[in-house]
Amino acid sequence: MTVDLSILDLAQVGHTETVADSFAASVDLAQRAEQWGYRRIWYAEHHNMRTIASAAPAVLIAHVAAHTDTIRLGAGGVMLPNHSPLSIAEQFGTLAELHPGRIDLGLGRAPGGDQQTFAALRRTMASADRFPSDVLELQGYLRGQSRVEGVRATPGDGTDVPLYILGSSLFGAQLAAALGLPYAFASHFAPQALEEAVALYRREFQPSEQLESPYVIAGVCVIADDDEAVAREQFLRARRARVNVLFARDRRFTDAEADMILDEMPQGRQIDQMLTYSGVGTPGQVRDYLDWFAGHADADELIVASIAPDREVWRNTLGLVAPAPAASTVQSPQSTKSV
């Protein structure tokens, strides 16, 4: 690879799994990823989603960090409108004190759930409008330069946890450029504005205390297997799973129903658009795709999300395309545990 590789672990809960199973898989993956040469692993804040267990990123990061030694861990990201900047400074300041030099803090503006969930979190849509000022307030706490008179973050004060702006639109690109922060684009599920946003960010970037020159991380989906047919079948299953997550209500679509939606309905086109940037195939094919994508995205680093529904293929994918590929992987296409 011509750029660093990192992992976005969606902490998915498989159809036959418990949340505890998901957390155990995340720890196992992180321990392997240290050996495989990945730069970092991030966990994203999602709410009210039965298939994703990373609603509390700081807690999950603490658990994984306690079972690993060197790999960087962080939020990709914390949805800042859901929280006060002081509470996030204290949470990630605690992590930084416990695991010096290993903690990242990516910040997003979206709620991480639907409007009902936003209300349940005691937030309003106006909270998102404060995002730029909240980022600055949070940064002040972490740098020991509080913008709120008489208030300091303990822990957090002076830890200078590195901040990253996450986004899928021009707003995030402009903010990251203006503040001189790294920019992570969510092209693994919202690819439309990738090229325009990255170009704007690089063009308008202003050097800062944290960062002298622009730094772009781009997300991309991957499924790899020594047997290309297995990878393709897993990709179809992943698309079907998206149909159920996004459009099923109190039922689960059959494979035939999901395929009809994918092939014949606007919702299927929406899912395929979300998965525009997906490397699927043999390890060599996926690595070639990642090399192409790094250039296409003008990225300094790629963060890959394994979307294989089979838990073993999910894990093995990340071993097969790793900077230092695993010497061996465990193949079990018949596994009953699905992500």
N, C-alpha and C positions, 0 to 999 in steps of 0.2 A: 504494500500500500504506500501511496505517496503522501498520505496524511495520517494523523493519529486516529485510532478507532476507540470509541467508547460505547457503552451499552445504556439503553433506556429499558429498564426493567419495569414493565407495566403491572407487576405483582398481580397477574391474572389468576383468577380462581376457576379451575377447570370444572367441567360439567359434573364430574364425579368427585371433586375435591372439596376439602374444607378450607377455610381461611388459614388455618394453621398449616395445612399442606402447602399453600402458596408461600407463606413466610419461610418454611423450611427449604423450599426450592430456591427462593431468593438468596438465602444464606449459602446454600450449596453452589449456586451460580457465582456468587461473589468470590468465594474461595477459589474456584476454578479460574475465574477471570484474572485474578492476581497472577497465576501461573501462565495464563495465555497472553499476557502483555497488554491488556486493555488499559486505557488511561484512567477512566472513571466510570462509575455507574450512577445513574440518576433515577429518582422515583418521583412520579407526578401525583399531585393532589387531585383526586377525583372523589365526588360524593354521590351517594344514592345510586351506585352502580354495583349490582350483585356480583359482577364478574371481575371487579378491580378492587384490590384490598389496600391501596396506598392512600387512604383518606387522610392519614396523619403521617406525612413524610418524615418529620423530625423523629418520631418514635421508631419508625421502621429503619431509618438511617442509624440510629443509636444501636438498635439490635444487630444489624449487619456489621457495623463497625466493631462491635465487641467480639465478633467472630472472625474478623479479618485483620490483616497487619499493615498493608501498604497501599492498597488501591484507594483512590479518591472516591468519596461518596457525597451525593448531594441531592437537592431537590430540582427537579426539572418539570414543573417547578412548584413552588408555593404560590397559590393564587392570593396575592397580597390584599385585594379588596375584601377578602373574607376575614382579615385579621388586623389587629393594630400593629404598626411597625415595632413598637416596644416589645410586644410579646414574641414576635419573630426574632428580634435581636437577642432576646433572652434565650430562646430555644436554640438558635444556631450558635450563639455564644457559648452555651453549655456544651454543645457538640464540639466546638473548636477547642475548648479547654480540655475536654476528655480525649480528643483525637487530633492533636495539633498538626496542621499542615495537610489535613486530609479532607476538609469539609468545603463544599461549594454551596452557593445559594442562588438558584435560578428563580426569577420572579416573573409571574404572569399576571395579566390584567383580567382574564376571563374568570367567571365564578367557579368553574370546575363542576358545573351541574346545571340543572334547569332552574327556571325562575322560582318554582316552589321550594327547591332546595336552598336557593339564595335567601328566600324569606325565612326558612327554618334555621339558617345560620345567623339570623337577625341582621341581615345586610339589605341594602337597597341598591338599585342600579346606580345611584349617585355615588356609591362607594368607588366604583371604577373610575369616575372622573377625577378622583384624588390620587390616582396611581402615580403620576410623576412626582408630586410632592411627598407622597408616602415613601417612595423609593429613596428620595433624598433624606427624609427623616430617619429611615432605617439605616442608611449609610452613615449618617452622623453618629448614631448610637454605636455602631460597630467600630468606627474610627476613633471613638473617644472625643468626638466633637459634636455633642448633642445640640440639636436645634431647638430643643424644648428646655427652657430655663429651669434649672433645679432638678432635672430628670436625667439619670444615667442608667444604662443597662447593666445589670449585675446578675449573672454573667453576661458577657458580650462586649462591654466597654474595652476598646483597644484591641479586640481580637482581629479586626480587619478581615473578616470572612469575605472572600471574593464574591462579587455580585455578577450575575448574568441576566440580561433581559431576554425573555422568551417572547415569541410572537409569531403570527402568521399573516401580518398585514404591514402596511407602510408605517402605521403608528409606532409599533415597537421598534422598527428600524430607525425611525427618526429620533426616538427617545434614547436608544442605545448609542447612536452617533453623537447626540448632543451631550450626553453624560460621559462619553468616553469609556463605555463598558462593552464587554463581549456580547455578541448577539447570537442567539440560538433560534433557528427558524424551524417551525413545526411541519416540515415538508413530509413527514411520515403519515400525516393525516389531513393536512390542509395545504396542498402544494401550489395553489393557483398563483400566488404573488411571489413565489420564491425568487426568481431572477430579478424582478424589479425591486424587491425589498433589499436584497443583498447589494445590488448596485447602488441604491440610495444610501444605505448604511456606509459603504466604503467611500462614497463620494463626499458625504457630509461629516465623517468622523472627526471628532475633536479629541486630541490626546488628553489624558487625565492622569491623576496620581496612580490609578490602578493599571492603566493600559496606555502604552505609547502609540500603538498602531492598531488598525482594525483586526478583529478576530471573529471569524464566523464558524459556528457549529451548525450542521444541517442534519436533520433526522431522515432516516431511510428504513424501510421495512425489508426484512430478509428471511428467506427460508432456504436452507441448503441441505442436500443429502447426496451421498455417493450415487444413489439411483435417482436420476432426474425425474422419473415418473412419480416417485414418492414425494419429492418436493412440489411437483405440480398438483398432485392430489391434495397435499396439505394446504396449498394456496386456495384451492377450491373450497375446502372446508373452512378456511379462515374467512373467505368471502361470505359463505353461508352463515357463519357465526356473527358477522357484522349485521346481516339482515335481522337476525334474532335480537341482537343487542339494541339496534336502532329503531326497529319497526314493530317488533312483537310486543304485545301488551301482557295479558295474563295467560298466554299460551306460548308454545314453541312451534315454529314452522317445521314441517317435514322437509326433508332434502328436496323433494320434488317441488314443494311450494316455494322454497327459498330459491331454487334454480329458475323457476318461472319469474320471480321478482327480479333476479339478476339479469335474465335474458330479455325480458319484455317490458319492464316497468321503469319509470323515471328514478325510483329509489335504487334500482340496480346500477343505473348510470352514475348516481351520486356515490355509491360505494366504490365503484371502479375509479372514479375521479379521486376519491380519498386515497386510494392505493396506487396512484400514478407512479410513485417512486418506490418500486418494490423489486429487489433482486431475488430471483427465484431460479433454482436449478442446481447443478453440481457445484461443489466448492470453487472450482476454477471459473465457472460461469458467473457465480456471484461475486467473486473477487474482481473479475474484469468489469462487472457492472458497477461495483463500488468505485473503482478507479475512474470510470467514465463519469459517474455521478459527482465525485469530488470536483472534477473539472467543470461540469455543468453548473454546479451550485456555487462555484468559486469559493469553496469551503476550506478552512484550515484544519477542520476536524469533522469527522462523521460520528454521529451517535446512532447506532443500529438498534432496531427493535425487532426481535425474533417474534414472528406472529404465527408460527406453526401451532396448530391446536394440540397435537400430540406432545405431551410433556417431554419425552425423551428427544424427539426431533427438535423441539424448541431449544433444549439445552445443547444438543449436538450441533445445531446450526451455528451457535456462537463459538463453539470449539473449532469447527471446520473452517470458519472464515477469520479466525483470530489472527492478530499480528504474529503470534507464535503458535501455529495451529496445534491442537491436541494430537498427541501421538496416536491415540485410539479413541473411538467413541462407541457408545452402546446404542445399537440400532434395535428398535422394537416397534415397527409400524403397527403392530397389533395392540399396542398399549391401550388400556381402557381409561387411563387418566388423560383428559384432554384439557388444554388451556382454554 
